[in-house]
Amino acid sequence: MTPPVETSDLLNAAEAATVLGLSHRQAIATYRARYEDFPEPVIWKGKCVLWNRSDLLTWQQSRKG
């Protein structure tokens, strides 16, 4: 069973870009295409696409190693 996610930790593309230090929300689409290990959204319904903050931060940390 997947642990619950705090709603404050759900990020849209613009917020995800900011957390990752990127300048524009479109960079998230670029990262998704470029890095096959980029985290999948936890919610994807129509135009509502949201990532879990901790998934993004964990992925970012793994790239630094």
N, CA, C and O atoms as a Maestro MAE file, in Angstrom:
{
 s_m_m2io_version
 :::
 2.0.0
}

f_m_ct {
 s_m_title
 :::
 protein
 m_atom[260] {
  # First column is atom index #
  i_m_mmod_type
  r_m_x_coord
  r_m_y_coord
  r_m_z_coord
  i_m_residue_number
  s_m_chain_name
  s_m_pdb_residue_name
  s_m_pdb_atom_name
  i_m_atomic_number
  :::
  1 25 0.848 -1.182 0.000 1 A "MET " " N  " 7
  2 3 0.000 0.000 0.000 1 A "MET " " CA " 6
  3 2 0.894 1.247 0.000 1 A "MET " " C  " 6
  4 15 1.871 1.319 0.746 1 A "MET " " O  " 8
  5 25 0.557 2.202 -0.824 2 A "THR " " N  " 7
  6 3 1.308 3.440 -0.916 2 A "THR " " CA " 6
  7 2 0.986 4.328 0.282 2 A "THR " " C  " 6
  8 15 -0.180 4.513 0.627 2 A "THR " " O  " 8
  9 25 2.031 4.881 0.918 3 A "PRO " " N  " 7
  10 3 1.757 5.757 2.058 3 A "PRO " " CA " 6
  11 2 1.049 7.025 1.611 3 A "PRO " " C  " 6
  12 15 1.219 7.456 0.470 3 A "PRO " " O  " 8
  13 25 0.259 7.630 2.487 4 A "PRO " " N  " 7
  14 3 -0.457 8.848 2.106 4 A "PRO " " CA " 6
  15 2 0.513 9.991 1.814 4 A "PRO " " C  " 6
  16 15 1.622 10.040 2.345 4 A "PRO " " O  " 8
  17 25 0.072 10.893 0.970 5 A "VAL " " N  " 7
  18 3 0.876 12.053 0.590 5 A "VAL " " CA " 6
  19 2 0.214 13.295 1.167 5 A "VAL " " C  " 6
  20 15 -1.000 13.467 1.064 5 A "VAL " " O  " 8
  21 25 1.016 14.152 1.768 6 A "GLU " " N  " 7
  22 3 0.502 15.428 2.255 6 A "GLU " " CA " 6
  23 2 0.154 16.293 1.044 6 A "GLU " " C  " 6
  24 15 0.950 16.394 0.111 6 A "GLU " " O  " 8
  25 25 -1.008 16.909 1.049 7 A "THR " " N  " 7
  26 3 -1.405 17.730 -0.095 7 A "THR " " CA " 6
  27 2 -0.451 18.903 -0.308 7 A "THR " " C  " 6
  28 15 -0.305 19.379 -1.434 7 A "THR " " O  " 8
  29 25 0.193 19.371 0.745 8 A "SER " " N  " 7
  30 3 1.144 20.479 0.598 8 A "SER " " CA " 6
  31 2 2.419 20.034 -0.123 8 A "SER " " C  " 6
  32 15 3.202 20.874 -0.566 8 A "SER " " O  " 8
  33 25 2.630 18.730 -0.243 9 A "ASP " " N  " 7
  34 3 3.791 18.196 -0.945 9 A "ASP " " CA " 6
  35 2 3.505 17.857 -2.402 9 A "ASP " " C  " 6
  36 15 4.382 17.346 -3.099 9 A "ASP " " O  " 8
  37 25 2.296 18.132 -2.870 10 A "LEU " " N  " 7
  38 3 1.956 17.913 -4.267 10 A "LEU " " CA " 6
  39 2 2.291 19.169 -5.058 10 A "LEU " " C  " 6
  40 15 1.834 20.262 -4.723 10 A "LEU " " O  " 8
  41 25 3.085 19.012 -6.099 11 A "LEU " " N  " 7
  42 3 3.601 20.151 -6.852 11 A "LEU " " CA " 6
  43 2 3.211 20.059 -8.319 11 A "LEU " " C  " 6
  44 15 3.313 18.995 -8.930 11 A "LEU " " O  " 8
  45 25 2.764 21.176 -8.882 12 A "ASN " " N  " 7
  46 3 2.528 21.224 -10.320 12 A "ASN " " CA " 6
  47 2 3.874 21.443 -11.018 12 A "ASN " " C  " 6
  48 15 4.905 21.530 -10.350 12 A "ASN " " O  " 8
  49 25 3.878 21.532 -12.338 13 A "ALA " " N  " 7
  50 3 5.141 21.633 -13.081 13 A "ALA " " CA " 6
  51 2 5.933 22.887 -12.707 13 A "ALA " " C  " 6
  52 15 7.157 22.830 -12.588 13 A "ALA " " O  " 8
  53 25 5.254 24.005 -12.522 14 A "ALA " " N  " 7
  54 3 5.958 25.241 -12.165 14 A "ALA " " CA " 6
  55 2 6.615 25.116 -10.797 14 A "ALA " " C  " 6
  56 15 7.761 25.529 -10.616 14 A "ALA " " O  " 8
  57 25 5.896 24.548 -9.833 15 A "GLU " " N  " 7
  58 3 6.444 24.360 -8.486 15 A "GLU " " CA " 6
  59 2 7.568 23.325 -8.493 15 A "GLU " " C  " 6
  60 15 8.574 23.485 -7.802 15 A "GLU " " O  " 8
  61 25 7.390 22.264 -9.279 16 A "ALA " " N  " 7
  62 3 8.427 21.241 -9.385 16 A "ALA " " CA " 6
  63 2 9.703 21.834 -9.973 16 A "ALA " " C  " 6
  64 15 10.804 21.527 -9.516 16 A "ALA " " O  " 8
  65 25 9.554 22.673 -10.972 17 A "ALA " " N  " 7
  66 3 10.721 23.333 -11.575 17 A "ALA " " CA " 6
  67 2 11.450 24.178 -10.533 17 A "ALA " " C  " 6
  68 15 12.679 24.151 -10.460 17 A "ALA " " O  " 8
  69 25 10.708 24.915 -9.739 18 A "THR " " N  " 7
  70 3 11.318 25.752 -8.700 18 A "THR " " CA " 6
  71 2 12.081 24.897 -7.694 18 A "THR " " C  " 6
  72 15 13.212 25.227 -7.336 18 A "THR " " O  " 8
  73 25 11.483 23.816 -7.240 19 A "VAL " " N  " 7
  74 3 12.130 22.924 -6.273 19 A "VAL " " CA " 6
  75 2 13.435 22.361 -6.834 19 A "VAL " " C  " 6
  76 15 14.407 22.188 -6.100 19 A "VAL " " O  " 8
  77 25 13.453 22.078 -8.135 20 A "LEU " " N  " 7
  78 3 14.650 21.509 -8.761 20 A "LEU " " CA " 6
  79 2 15.642 22.578 -9.219 20 A "LEU " " C  " 6
  80 15 16.701 22.254 -9.755 20 A "LEU " " O  " 8
  81 25 15.300 23.846 -9.010 21 A "GLY " " N  " 7
  82 3 16.204 24.927 -9.386 21 A "GLY " " CA " 6
  83 2 16.175 25.245 -10.867 21 A "GLY " " C  " 6
  84 15 17.140 25.786 -11.409 21 A "GLY " " O  " 8
  85 25 15.077 24.914 -11.524 22 A "LEU " " N  " 7
  86 3 14.930 25.176 -12.956 22 A "LEU " " CA " 6
  87 2 14.184 26.483 -13.156 22 A "LEU " " C  " 6
  88 15 13.394 26.889 -12.304 22 A "LEU " " O  " 8
  89 25 14.432 27.138 -14.272 23 A "SER " " N  " 7
  90 3 13.878 28.475 -14.472 23 A "SER " " CA " 6
  91 2 12.468 28.497 -15.044 23 A "SER " " C  " 6
  92 15 11.795 29.525 -14.963 23 A "SER " " O  " 8
  93 25 12.002 27.395 -15.618 24 A "HIS " " N  " 7
  94 3 10.692 27.424 -16.266 24 A "HIS " " CA " 6
  95 2 10.006 26.072 -16.146 24 A "HIS " " C  " 6
  96 15 10.664 25.032 -16.144 24 A "HIS " " O  " 8
  97 25 8.706 26.091 -16.047 25 A "ARG " " N  " 7
  98 3 7.945 24.845 -15.889 25 A "ARG " " CA " 6
  99 2 8.130 23.895 -17.066 25 A "ARG " " C  " 6
  100 15 8.024 22.680 -16.895 25 A "ARG " " O  " 8
  101 25 8.408 24.431 -18.271 26 A "GLN " " N  " 7
  102 3 8.603 23.582 -19.447 26 A "GLN " " CA " 6
  103 2 9.834 22.685 -19.291 26 A "GLN " " C  " 6
  104 15 9.943 21.655 -19.955 26 A "GLN " " O  " 8
  105 25 10.755 23.077 -18.418 27 A "ALA " " N  " 7
  106 3 11.942 22.253 -18.183 27 A "ALA " " CA " 6
  107 2 11.564 20.884 -17.626 27 A "ALA " " C  " 6
  108 15 12.296 19.913 -17.814 27 A "ALA " " O  " 8
  109 25 10.438 20.804 -16.949 28 A "ILE " " N  " 7
  110 3 9.995 19.512 -16.406 28 A "ILE " " CA " 6
  111 2 9.702 18.551 -17.550 28 A "ILE " " C  " 6
  112 15 10.078 17.381 -17.475 28 A "ILE " " O  " 8
  113 25 9.048 19.008 -18.596 29 A "ALA " " N  " 7
  114 3 8.778 18.156 -19.762 29 A "ALA " " CA " 6
  115 2 10.090 17.716 -20.406 29 A "ALA " " C  " 6
  116 15 10.216 16.572 -20.844 29 A "ALA " " O  " 8
  117 25 11.052 18.607 -20.465 30 A "THR " " N  " 7
  118 3 12.366 18.273 -21.020 30 A "THR " " CA " 6
  119 2 13.042 17.205 -20.176 30 A "THR " " C  " 6
  120 15 13.586 16.237 -20.706 30 A "THR " " O  " 8
  121 25 13.006 17.383 -18.864 31 A "TYR " " N  " 7
  122 3 13.615 16.401 -17.968 31 A "TYR " " CA " 6
  123 2 12.919 15.046 -18.087 31 A "TYR " " C  " 6
  124 15 13.577 14.006 -18.071 31 A "TYR " " O  " 8
  125 25 11.610 15.056 -18.206 32 A "ARG " " N  " 7
  126 3 10.869 13.795 -18.322 32 A "ARG " " CA " 6
  127 2 11.272 13.041 -19.583 32 A "ARG " " C  " 6
  128 15 11.350 11.813 -19.581 32 A "ARG " " O  " 8
  129 25 11.528 13.785 -20.664 33 A "ALA " " N  " 7
  130 3 11.947 13.155 -21.918 33 A "ALA " " CA " 6
  131 2 13.407 12.714 -21.866 33 A "ALA " " C  " 6
  132 15 13.760 11.680 -22.433 33 A "ALA " " O  " 8
  133 25 14.234 13.468 -21.211 34 A "ARG " " N  " 7
  134 3 15.678 13.230 -21.196 34 A "ARG " " CA " 6
  135 2 16.100 12.148 -20.210 34 A "ARG " " C  " 6
  136 15 16.983 11.344 -20.509 34 A "ARG " " O  " 8
  137 25 15.470 12.123 -19.028 35 A "TYR " " N  " 7
  138 3 15.877 11.202 -17.971 35 A "TYR " " CA " 6
  139 2 14.787 10.167 -17.732 35 A "TYR " " C  " 6
  140 15 13.716 10.480 -17.213 35 A "TYR " " O  " 8
  141 25 15.076 8.936 -18.118 36 A "GLU " " N  " 7
  142 3 14.038 7.916 -17.964 36 A "GLU " " CA " 6
  143 2 13.761 7.565 -16.508 36 A "GLU " " C  " 6
  144 15 12.751 6.927 -16.210 36 A "GLU " " O  " 8
  145 25 14.651 7.977 -15.590 37 A "ASP " " N  " 7
  146 3 14.415 7.713 -14.172 37 A "ASP " " CA " 6
  147 2 13.749 8.901 -13.461 37 A "ASP " " C  " 6
  148 15 13.608 8.894 -12.238 37 A "ASP " " O  " 8
  149 25 13.339 9.927 -14.237 38 A "PHE " " N  " 7
  150 3 12.649 11.066 -13.625 38 A "PHE " " CA " 6
  151 2 11.350 10.576 -12.988 38 A "PHE " " C  " 6
  152 15 10.639 9.767 -13.584 38 A "PHE " " O  " 8
  153 25 11.034 11.056 -11.788 39 A "PRO " " N  " 7
  154 3 9.827 10.569 -11.095 39 A "PRO " " CA " 6
  155 2 8.546 10.774 -11.906 39 A "PRO " " C  " 6
  156 15 8.353 11.793 -12.569 39 A "PRO " " O  " 8
  157 25 7.703 9.787 -11.825 40 A "GLU " " N  " 7
  158 3 6.382 9.882 -12.449 40 A "GLU " " CA " 6
  159 2 5.477 10.742 -11.573 40 A "GLU " " C  " 6
  160 15 5.638 10.773 -10.353 40 A "GLU " " O  " 8
  161 25 4.539 11.429 -12.183 41 A "PRO " " N  " 7
  162 3 3.567 12.177 -11.377 41 A "PRO " " CA " 6
  163 2 2.770 11.213 -10.494 41 A "PRO " " C  " 6
  164 15 2.531 10.068 -10.876 41 A "PRO " " O  " 8
  165 25 2.367 11.676 -9.331 42 A "VAL " " N  " 7
  166 3 1.525 10.848 -8.461 42 A "VAL " " CA " 6
  167 2 0.056 11.052 -8.788 42 A "VAL " " C  " 6
  168 15 -0.786 10.217 -8.457 42 A "VAL " " O  " 8
  169 25 -0.245 12.163 -9.437 43 A "ILE " " N  " 7
  170 3 -1.615 12.428 -9.908 43 A "ILE " " CA " 6
  171 2 -1.512 12.924 -11.340 43 A "ILE " " C  " 6
  172 15 -0.751 13.842 -11.645 43 A "ILE " " O  " 8
  173 25 -2.290 12.299 -12.210 44 A "TRP " " N  " 7
  174 3 -2.315 12.717 -13.605 44 A "TRP " " CA " 6
  175 2 -3.734 12.506 -14.102 44 A "TRP " " C  " 6
  176 15 -4.128 11.399 -14.468 44 A "TRP " " O  " 8
  177 25 -4.478 13.575 -14.105 45 A "LYS " " N  " 7
  178 3 -5.872 13.497 -14.552 45 A "LYS " " CA " 6
  179 2 -6.131 14.706 -15.433 45 A "LYS " " C  " 6
  180 15 -6.266 15.827 -14.943 45 A "LYS " " O  " 8
  181 25 -6.199 14.470 -16.733 46 A "GLY " " N  " 7
  182 3 -6.375 15.569 -17.671 46 A "GLY " " CA " 6
  183 2 -5.190 16.511 -17.613 46 A "GLY " " C  " 6
  184 15 -4.044 16.100 -17.792 46 A "GLY " " O  " 8
  185 25 -5.473 17.762 -17.365 47 A "LYS " " N  " 7
  186 3 -4.407 18.767 -17.282 47 A "LYS " " CA " 6
  187 2 -3.813 18.884 -15.885 47 A "LYS " " C  " 6
  188 15 -2.858 19.632 -15.676 47 A "LYS " " O  " 8
  189 25 -4.365 18.158 -14.941 48 A "CYS " " N  " 7
  190 3 -3.853 18.180 -13.567 48 A "CYS " " CA " 6
  191 2 -2.753 17.120 -13.436 48 A "CYS " " C  " 6
  192 15 -3.027 15.921 -13.378 48 A "CYS " " O  " 8
  193 25 -1.509 17.593 -13.390 49 A "VAL " " N  " 7
  194 3 -0.351 16.706 -13.258 49 A "VAL " " CA " 6
  195 2 0.434 17.189 -12.049 49 A "VAL " " C  " 6
  196 15 0.902 18.327 -12.012 49 A "VAL " " O  " 8
  197 25 0.574 16.305 -11.055 50 A "LEU " " N  " 7
  198 3 1.222 16.681 -9.795 50 A "LEU " " CA " 6
  199 2 2.268 15.653 -9.390 50 A "LEU " " C  " 6
  200 15 2.066 14.445 -9.518 50 A "LEU " " O  " 8
  201 25 3.391 16.167 -8.898 51 A "TRP " " N  " 7
  202 3 4.487 15.339 -8.401 51 A "TRP " " CA " 6
  203 2 4.575 15.460 -6.891 51 A "TRP " " C  " 6
  204 15 4.159 16.459 -6.303 51 A "TRP " " O  " 8
  205 25 5.124 14.425 -6.278 52 A "ASN " " N  " 7
  206 3 5.385 14.440 -4.847 52 A "ASN " " CA " 6
  207 2 6.746 15.105 -4.627 52 A "ASN " " C  " 6
  208 15 7.741 14.691 -5.223 52 A "ASN " " O  " 8
  209 25 6.794 16.122 -3.785 53 A "ARG " " N  " 7
  210 3 8.032 16.857 -3.500 53 A "ARG " " CA " 6
  211 2 9.172 15.909 -3.115 53 A "ARG " " C  " 6
  212 15 10.288 16.055 -3.613 53 A "ARG " " O  " 8
  213 25 8.906 14.954 -2.243 54 A "SER " " N  " 7
  214 3 9.980 14.066 -1.778 54 A "SER " " CA " 6
  215 2 10.511 13.187 -2.914 54 A "SER " " C  " 6
  216 15 11.701 12.874 -2.933 54 A "SER " " O  " 8
  217 25 9.661 12.785 -3.857 55 A "ASP " " N  " 7
  218 3 10.130 12.007 -5.011 55 A "ASP " " CA " 6
  219 2 11.112 12.831 -5.841 55 A "ASP " " C  " 6
  220 15 12.144 12.324 -6.281 55 A "ASP " " O  " 8
  221 25 10.782 14.104 -6.051 56 A "LEU " " N  " 7
  222 3 11.655 14.981 -6.832 56 A "LEU " " CA " 6
  223 2 12.983 15.214 -6.122 56 A "LEU " " C  " 6
  224 15 14.044 15.159 -6.744 56 A "LEU " " O  " 8
  225 25 12.923 15.473 -4.828 57 A "LEU " " N  " 7
  226 3 14.152 15.737 -4.073 57 A "LEU " " CA " 6
  227 2 15.043 14.499 -3.986 57 A "LEU " " C  " 6
  228 15 16.267 14.607 -4.063 57 A "LEU " " O  " 8
  229 25 14.437 13.338 -3.827 58 A "THR " " N  " 7
  230 3 15.190 12.094 -3.798 58 A "THR " " CA " 6
  231 2 15.868 11.856 -5.144 58 A "THR " " C  " 6
  232 15 17.034 11.466 -5.199 58 A "THR " " O  " 8
  233 25 15.127 12.092 -6.230 59 A "TRP " " N  " 7
  234 3 15.695 11.932 -7.571 59 A "TRP " " CA " 6
  235 2 16.848 12.917 -7.772 59 A "TRP " " C  " 6
  236 15 17.908 12.536 -8.269 59 A "TRP " " O  " 8
  237 25 16.652 14.158 -7.394 60 A "GLN " " N  " 7
  238 3 17.690 15.176 -7.564 60 A "GLN " " CA " 6
  239 2 18.952 14.783 -6.789 60 A "GLN " " C  " 6
  240 15 20.065 14.914 -7.299 60 A "GLN " " O  " 8
  241 25 18.775 14.309 -5.581 61 A "GLN " " N  " 7
  242 3 19.920 13.900 -4.756 61 A "GLN " " CA " 6
  243 2 20.650 12.720 -5.394 61 A "GLN " " C  " 6
  244 15 21.877 12.648 -5.335 61 A "GLN " " O  " 8
  245 25 19.917 11.808 -5.996 62 A "SER " " N  " 7
  246 3 20.550 10.625 -6.623 62 A "SER " " CA " 6
  247 2 21.383 11.025 -7.840 62 A "SER " " C  " 6
  248 15 22.329 10.322 -8.195 62 A "SER " " O  " 8
  249 25 21.052 12.123 -8.473 63 A "ARG " " N  " 7
  250 3 21.786 12.612 -9.651 63 A "ARG " " CA " 6
  251 2 23.113 13.252 -9.262 63 A "ARG " " C  " 6
  252 15 24.017 13.350 -10.092 63 A "ARG " " O  " 8
  253 25 23.242 13.687 -8.019 64 A "LYS " " N  " 7
  254 3 24.452 14.375 -7.580 64 A "LYS " " CA " 6
  255 2 25.584 13.415 -7.254 64 A "LYS " " C  " 6
  256 15 26.750 13.806 -7.195 64 A "LYS " " O  " 8
  257 25 25.228 12.150 -7.042 65 A "GLY " " N  " 7
  258 3 26.223 11.166 -6.621 65 A "GLY " " CA " 6
  259 2 27.104 10.762 -7.703 65 A "GLY " " C  " 6
  260 15 27.995 9.937 -7.499 65 A "GLY " " O  " 8
  :::
 }
 m_bond[259] {
  # First column is bond index #
  i_m_from
  i_m_to
  i_m_order
  :::
  1 1 2 1
  2 2 3 1
  3 3 4 2
  4 3 5 1
  5 5 6 1
  6 6 7 1
  7 7 8 2
  8 7 9 1
  9 9 10 1
  10 10 11 1
  11 11 12 2
  12 11 13 1
  13 13 14 1
  14 14 15 1
  15 15 16 2
  16 15 17 1
  17 17 18 1
  18 18 19 1
  19 19 20 2
  20 19 21 1
  21 21 22 1
  22 22 23 1
  23 23 24 2
  24 23 25 1
  25 25 26 1
  26 26 27 1
  27 27 28 2
  28 27 29 1
  29 29 30 1
  30 30 31 1
  31 31 32 2
  32 31 33 1
  33 33 34 1
  34 34 35 1
  35 35 36 2
  36 35 37 1
  37 37 38 1
  38 38 39 1
  39 39 40 2
  40 39 41 1
  41 41 42 1
  42 42 43 1
  43 43 44 2
  44 43 45 1
  45 45 46 1
  46 46 47 1
  47 47 48 2
  48 47 49 1
  49 49 50 1
  50 50 51 1
  51 51 52 2
  52 51 53 1
  53 53 54 1
  54 54 55 1
  55 55 56 2
  56 55 57 1
  57 57 58 1
  58 58 59 1
  59 59 60 2
  60 59 61 1
  61 61 62 1
  62 62 63 1
  63 63 64 2
  64 63 65 1
  65 65 66 1
  66 66 67 1
  67 67 68 2
  68 67 69 1
  69 69 70 1
  70 70 71 1
  71 71 72 2
  72 71 73 1
  73 73 74 1
  74 74 75 1
  75 75 76 2
  76 75 77 1
  77 77 78 1
  78 78 79 1
  79 79 80 2
  80 79 81 1
  81 81 82 1
  82 82 83 1
  83 83 84 2
  84 83 85 1
  85 85 86 1
  86 86 87 1
  87 87 88 2
  88 87 89 1
  89 89 90 1
  90 90 91 1
  91 91 92 2
  92 91 93 1
  93 93 94 1
  94 94 95 1
  95 95 96 2
  96 95 97 1
  97 97 98 1
  98 98 99 1
  99 99 100 2
  100 99 101 1
  101 101 102 1
  102 102 103 1
  103 103 104 2
  104 103 105 1
  105 105 106 1
  106 106 107 1
  107 107 108 2
  108 107 109 1
  109 109 110 1
  110 110 111 1
  111 111 112 2
  112 111 113 1
  113 113 114 1
  114 114 115 1
  115 115 116 2
  116 115 117 1
  117 117 118 1
  118 118 119 1
  119 119 120 2
  120 119 121 1
  121 121 122 1
  122 122 123 1
  123 123 124 2
  124 123 125 1
  125 125 126 1
  126 126 127 1
  127 127 128 2
  128 127 129 1
  129 129 130 1
  130 130 131 1
  131 131 132 2
  132 131 133 1
  133 133 134 1
  134 134 135 1
  135 135 136 2
  136 135 137 1
  137 137 138 1
  138 138 139 1
  139 139 140 2
  140 139 141 1
  141 141 142 1
  142 142 143 1
  143 143 144 2
  144 143 145 1
  145 145 146 1
  146 146 147 1
  147 147 148 2
  148 147 149 1
  149 149 150 1
  150 150 151 1
  151 151 152 2
  152 151 153 1
  153 153 154 1
  154 154 155 1
  155 155 156 2
  156 155 157 1
  157 157 158 1
  158 158 159 1
  159 159 160 2
  160 159 161 1
  161 161 162 1
  162 162 163 1
  163 163 164 2
  164 163 165 1
  165 165 166 1
  166 166 167 1
  167 167 168 2
  168 167 169 1
  169 169 170 1
  170 170 171 1
  171 171 172 2
  172 171 173 1
  173 173 174 1
  174 174 175 1
  175 175 176 2
  176 175 177 1
  177 177 178 1
  178 178 179 1
  179 179 180 2
  180 179 181 1
  181 181 182 1
  182 182 183 1
  183 183 184 2
  184 183 185 1
  185 185 186 1
  186 186 187 1
  187 187 188 2
  188 187 189 1
  189 189 190 1
  190 190 191 1
  191 191 192 2
  192 191 193 1
  193 193 194 1
  194 194 195 1
  195 195 196 2
  196 195 197 1
  197 197 198 1
  198 198 199 1
  199 199 200 2
  200 199 201 1
  201 201 202 1
  202 202 203 1
  203 203 204 2
  204 203 205 1
  205 205 206 1
  206 206 207 1
  207 207 208 2
  208 207 209 1
  209 209 210 1
  210 210 211 1
  211 211 212 2
  212 211 213 1
  213 213 214 1
  214 214 215 1
  215 215 216 2
  216 215 217 1
  217 217 218 1
  218 218 219 1
  219 219 220 2
  220 219 221 1
  221 221 222 1
  222 222 223 1
  223 223 224 2
  224 223 225 1
  225 225 226 1
  226 226 227 1
  227 227 228 2
  228 227 229 1
  229 229 230 1
  230 230 231 1
  231 231 232 2
  232 231 233 1
  233 233 234 1
  234 234 235 1
  235 235 236 2
  236 235 237 1
  237 237 238 1
  238 238 239 1
  239 239 240 2
  240 239 241 1
  241 241 242 1
  242 242 243 1
  243 243 244 2
  244 243 245 1
  245 245 246 1
  246 246 247 1
  247 247 248 2
  248 247 249 1
  249 249 250 1
  250 250 251 1
  251 251 252 2
  252 251 253 1
  253 253 254 1
  254 254 255 1
  255 255 256 2
  256 255 257 1
  257 257 258 1
  258 258 259 1
  259 259 260 2
  :::
 }
}
